[in-house]
Amino acid sequence: MQLHMQFQGSSSQIERTVRRAHHAALRPVQPSMRSCHHVCQQAVSSAMPSAAAVKDALANLELSELTAVGPLDGRYGKTTQPLRKTFSEYGLIRFRVLVECRWLQKLANIPEVTEVPILSKEADDVLNMLATSFSVEQAKQVKYVERTTNHDVKAVEYVLKEHFNRQPELNKVLEFTHFAATSEDINNLSHALMLKEAMHGQMLPAMDKIIAEFSRMSVEFADVPMLSRTHGQTASPTTMGKEMAVFAYRLKRQRDLAAQVPYFGKMAGAVGNYNAHITAYPEVDWQKVAEEFVTSLGLEWNPYVTQIESHDYIAELFHAVIRFNNILIDFNRDAWGYISLGYFKQRTIAGEVGSSTMPHKVNPIDFENSEGNLGMANSIMDHLCNKLPISRWQRDLTDSTVLRNLGVGFGHTLIAYNSTLRGISKLQLNTAMIDKDLDNSWEVLAEPIQTVMRRYNVPEPYEKLKAFTRGQRVTQESMMQFVDGISDLPAHVKDQLKKLTPSTYIGNASQQAKALPAVLKTM
């Protein structure tokens, strides 16, 4: 503890020093690098513990941003923090508690189950409080009990019984806690609720922010002509806005498909046949009860199951998210390329370093970070898509450990979305470079010229333009001379062709880009 406090104090001292250095860097007169090094040296020297102290501390590192095994809870912990209440061990316990409490409330409302009478407001309030406000401290009690049970769901049951024992009505129906339920009845509903909460609370809003940015850029850059590149080579011009509109439309479609995926659940007992339920209360229509219960949680009822809900909807959901992510990878790579071409400059941030050895570098790190995290996310979610729908006979346990990673793919995805948004916020259009590229690419007018020649039945138009342009340096002057030399083409048509430039040969790209917001509203 003494060592921990020593590190805390040292850390605070370093943070204060770094803050002072940061504020100083923003002033018009900046301190010399020598003085900064001197201050940092003092701070680091004062924070140096002994080698023995470090060795002892390393043996029992507490979880923090610095000691987390993975980046989701370490380096990127602030970004993924909104997912903790949902996908953490606490989040899973929280939803298990909710399902167990709601199931007891459901039993109390089945007339044939006379042993569980209708609950009073006081008893209902206890269940509602546990279902909606189960705390981290209470979840720690579950983990403590689990050390003995070595069974996580049973530990939840035992802790709830302790809470119920304090309320007279609930004390009388203790053994109806987890009644006729298998662990997977509780788990599958918990997992569905976790996914639904994360999608509606975090993922869909983040997707919407990204789509909104593309929609904004499509309108803002609608009239900015730009050289296209197919196969990496110059091609018919477009506008930057229209290219952003392509991404917006694609992303919106996949976002909507992800939003439409239903979240399924079951409450059918050990192998899906309500065996124990029917044995205890044969007069109850347990399938109807299960359907009512599952749908009361805001989920879709799956009527045909084994011990587990088949997880097909999870594969559907993750596949939709993967497709959204793949489109975003496509954009990240395009943005990277546009920055490399000089079409976009990046707004610099004071104090940020691009390279440890090349001071001039302003790297497209946000788009690269996004691409890397999207790759991680897709790999994890793809494994879940392939693994979860497969279970031996009525159930094997291979899905259990895999399901504990539901939030990992979402975590990397959320990091990626934030990185892409941050990268977009730094982009500054460089129209001078875009215009220069267009002016150096008069060969792209070969397409409209040979097309017009076809209209007027000029022989071999494609072949003539191919011979004139392929592998040749084409300028405005040489292109105009070519047009003048075309026989059998009316003079007024030649005049129209000579008015064409790479910057004006954009078809209806501007109109498409400007129409994008209205199109999205109809989807």
Helices and strands as residue ranges (DSSP letters): H 2-25, H 33-46, H 51-59, H 77-80, G 81-83, H 84-87, H 89-107, H 121-133, H 136-149, H 152-164, H 168-171, G 174-176, H 183-198, I 199-203, H 204-220, E 225-230, E 233-239, H 240-260, E 264-265, H 275-280, H 286-296, E 300-301, H 312-341, E 344-346, H 365-387, H 398-403, H 406-426, E 427-429, H 431-439, G 442-445, H 446-455, H 461-469, H 476-484, H 491-499, H 509-522
